[in-house]
Amino acid sequence: MSDEQDKPVEDQEAAEEQGPRGGERLAEARREQQISVLDIAKELHLDEAKVRALERNEFDVLGAPVFAKGHLRKYAELVSIDPDDVLEDYYKMTRRDAMPPVVVARRRMRQEVSPGPWIAVIIVILVVAAAYWWFAVYSSQVPAQAPGEAGQPADVSAQPAEVPAEVPAESRASGEETVVAEPASAPVEQPVVAGEVSLSLAFSGDCWTEISDATGRRLFFEMGRAGQTVTLSGVAPFAVLFGNVDNVAVEVNGTNYPVSSSNPGSRMARLTIMSP
């Protein structure tokens, strides 16, 4: 008995499948209302070939499913057919129950990525950079001079007052009057007075230089340039600061005077030069 009751239902579904579905239903309604394919194409902003493909249920011609469903809905409104019926036919033909939430899934995947690890990595990089600057740059600017070093006297009491410990850029920022020397083709010389010591500097590269004699007189406070030669005279001992000791050679009364950095790993040198 149940078999006989199921047969009419199966026959009804088969009859529905044999009738016009989706785009075919739209084409039939268009012809009944005597609307041309060109008019539909203008309203849908498609060419006639794609409109005919839509009427033949060739949805792949229109690209992504979202475009096909959008055109079906608009077409149904133009020919006064319930869009839901047309879309139901579409889902049956394409075996899809609903529009796949592709965009929503992608947004959720992006939201699942936590920014915490990236923030931690950035903080670690900043801490490492700050530590490197502190130990490699700032610590190298702190002068350290021990008695009895090679080329320096052990008697610290005979030295004049120390020149400012700031590096050249900081000295200029504090308002101290400094003069930046332009590269000179001829050596800078000062006359040698009786009883004074002659000090000669030859620069092979840029080197900030500060030199004062025993009277506290500033003899040279500026940037030494590559190829520049400077001859000074004053009362020994001289208080000297070289920002880049590798770029300068020193002679005292015509005799070579070796100079080197007082801190390992630093190119800055602070020393006292006595008369030979």
C-alpha positions in Angstrom: 0.0 0.0 0.0 2.8 2.4 0.8 4.4 1.7 -2.6 1.3 2.9 -4.3 1.3 6.1 -2.2 4.9 6.9 -3.0 4.5 6.6 -6.7 2.4 9.8 -7.2 5.0 11.8 -5.2 7.8 10.4 -7.4 5.8 11.0 -10.5 5.2 14.6 -9.4 8.9 15.3 -8.7 9.8 13.8 -12.1 7.2 16.1 -13.7 8.7 19.1 -12.0 12.2 18.2 -13.2 11.0 17.8 -16.8 9.3 21.3 -16.7 11.2 24.6 -17.2 13.6 25.3 -14.4 15.8 28.3 -13.5 16.8 30.2 -16.6 14.4 28.3 -18.8 11.5 29.5 -16.7 12.8 33.1 -17.1 13.1 32.7 -20.9 9.6 31.4 -21.1 8.2 34.3 -19.1 10.2 36.7 -21.3 8.7 35.3 -24.5 5.2 35.4 -23.1 5.7 39.1 -22.3 7.3 39.7 -25.7 10.5 41.2 -24.2 13.6 40.9 -26.3 16.9 39.4 -25.2 18.6 42.7 -26.0 16.3 44.5 -23.5 17.1 42.0 -20.8 20.8 42.3 -21.6 20.7 46.1 -21.2 19.0 45.8 -17.8 21.4 43.2 -16.5 24.4 45.0 -18.0 25.4 41.8 -19.9 25.9 40.9 -23.5 23.2 38.8 -25.4 25.4 35.7 -25.4 25.5 35.6 -21.6 21.8 36.2 -21.3 21.1 33.3 -23.5 23.6 31.2 -21.5 21.6 32.2 -18.4 18.4 31.1 -20.0 20.0 27.7 -20.9 21.1 27.3 -17.2 24.8 27.5 -18.3 25.8 29.3 -15.2 29.5 28.7 -15.5 29.6 31.3 -18.3 28.8 34.0 -15.8 31.8 33.3 -13.6 31.4 32.9 -9.8 28.1 31.5 -8.4 27.4 34.8 -6.7 27.2 36.6 -10.1 24.9 33.9 -11.6 22.5 34.1 -8.6 22.5 37.9 -8.7 21.6 37.9 -12.4 18.8 35.3 -11.9 17.3 37.3 -9.1 17.3 40.6 -11.2 16.0 38.7 -14.3 13.2 37.3 -12.3 12.1 40.7 -11.1 12.2 42.0 -14.7 9.7 39.3 -15.9 7.6 39.3 -12.6 8.6 35.9 -11.4 9.2 35.1 -7.7 13.1 35.2 -7.4 13.0 32.6 -4.6 11.5 30.0 -7.0 14.2 30.6 -9.5 16.9 30.4 -6.9 15.4 27.2 -5.6 15.8 25.7 -9.1 19.4 27.0 -9.2 20.2 25.3 -5.9 18.7 22.0 -7.1 20.6 22.1 -10.3 23.9 23.0 -8.8 23.3 20.8 -5.7 24.0 23.6 -3.3 21.7 24.4 -0.4 23.0 27.8 0.4 25.6 30.3 -0.6 29.0 29.2 0.8 30.3 31.7 3.4 33.7 32.1 1.6 34.3 35.6 2.7 33.2 35.0 6.3 35.5 32.0 6.6 38.4 34.1 5.5 37.7 36.8 7.9 37.5 34.3 10.8 40.8 32.8 9.8 42.4 36.3 9.9 40.9 37.0 13.3 42.3 33.8 14.7 45.8 35.0 14.2 46.9 36.5 17.5 49.2 39.6 17.3 50.7 38.7 20.7 53.8 36.8 19.3 54.6 39.6 16.8 54.4 42.2 19.6 56.8 40.1 21.7 59.2 39.7 18.9 59.2 43.5 18.3 59.8 44.2 22.0 62.8 41.7 22.1 64.3 43.4 19.0 64.0 46.9 20.7 65.6 45.6 23.9 68.5 44.1 22.0 69.0 47.3 20.0 68.9 49.4 23.1 71.4 47.1 24.9 73.8 47.2 21.9 73.6 51.0 21.8 74.3 51.3 25.5 77.3 49.0 25.6 78.8 49.5 22.2 78.2 53.3 21.7 77.5 55.0 25.0 80.1 53.2 27.0 82.8 53.9 24.3 82.3 57.6 24.9 83.2 57.5 28.6 87.0 58.3 28.9 89.1 56.0 31.1 92.8 56.9 31.7 95.0 55.0 34.1 98.4 56.2 35.4 101.5 54.8 33.8 100.0 54.1 30.4 102.3 54.0 27.4 103.1 57.5 26.1 101.3 59.2 29.2 102.9 60.5 32.4 102.2 58.8 35.8 102.0 62.1 37.6 98.3 63.1 37.3 98.7 66.2 39.5 100.8 67.9 36.8 98.0 67.7 34.2 95.8 70.7 33.5 92.0 70.7 34.1 90.2 68.2 31.9 88.5 69.4 28.8 84.8 68.7 28.5 84.1 64.9 28.2 81.2 65.4 25.8 81.5 64.1 22.3 81.6 66.9 19.6 77.9 66.6 18.8 76.9 67.0 22.4 79.3 69.9 23.0 77.7 71.8 20.2 74.2 71.0 21.4 75.0 72.4 24.9 75.7 75.8 23.4 79.5 75.7 23.6 81.1 77.8 20.9 82.8 75.5 18.4 84.0 76.1 14.8 83.8 73.4 12.2 86.9 73.6 10.0 86.4 73.3 6.2 88.9 71.1 4.4 92.0 73.3 3.7 94.5 72.7 1.0 97.4 74.4 2.9 98.5 73.4 6.5 97.4 75.5 9.4 100.3 76.8 11.3 100.9 79.0 14.4 104.1 80.7 15.2 106.4 79.0 17.7 107.3 81.3 20.7 110.5 80.8 22.7 109.8 78.4 25.6 106.8 76.8 23.9 106.4 73.3 22.4 105.5 72.8 18.8 102.7 70.2 18.1 102.0 69.0 14.6 98.9 67.1 13.5 98.4 65.3 10.2 94.9 64.1 9.5 94.2 61.1 7.2 90.4 61.3 7.8 87.8 63.2 9.7 88.7 63.5 13.4 87.1 65.8 16.0 90.0 67.3 18.0 90.3 69.3 21.2 93.7 70.6 22.4 94.5 72.9 25.3 97.9 73.8 26.7 99.0 74.1 30.4 97.6 77.6 30.7 94.1 76.5 29.7 94.3 78.2 26.3 92.4 76.5 23.6 94.7 75.8 20.7 92.5 73.7 18.4 88.7 72.9 18.9 87.3 71.7 15.6 87.0 68.9 13.1 90.2 67.8 11.4 89.7 66.9 7.8 91.4 64.4 5.6 94.6 65.8 4.1 94.8 68.7 6.6 98.0 69.4 8.5 97.9 71.6 11.6 100.9 73.0 13.5 100.3 74.4 17.0 102.5 75.8 19.8 101.8 76.2 23.5 103.0 75.5 27.0 103.3 71.8 27.8 101.7 69.6 28.9 98.8 69.5 26.4 95.4 68.1 27.2 94.2 66.3 24.0 91.0 64.7 22.9 90.8 62.8 19.6 87.4 61.6 18.4 88.9 59.2 15.9 92.5 58.5 16.9 93.1 56.2 13.9 92.8 59.3 11.5 95.6 61.4 13.0 99.4 61.3 13.3 101.1 63.5 16.0 104.6 65.0 16.1 106.1 67.0 19.1 108.9 69.3 18.2 109.4 67.3 14.9 109.5 63.9 16.7 106.8 61.3 16.1 104.5 60.9 19.1 102.5 57.6 19.2 98.9 57.9 20.2 96.2 55.3 20.7 92.8 54.9 22.2 92.5 54.6 26.0 89.5 52.3 25.8 89.6 48.9 24.1 87.1 48.8 21.2 86.8 52.6 21.1 88.4 55.0 18.6 88.2 58.0 21.0 91.4 58.9 22.9 92.0 61.3 25.8 95.6 61.9 26.7 98.2 64.3 28.0 101.2 65.2 25.8 104.4 66.3 27.5 107.4 67.9 25.8 109.9 65.4 24.6 
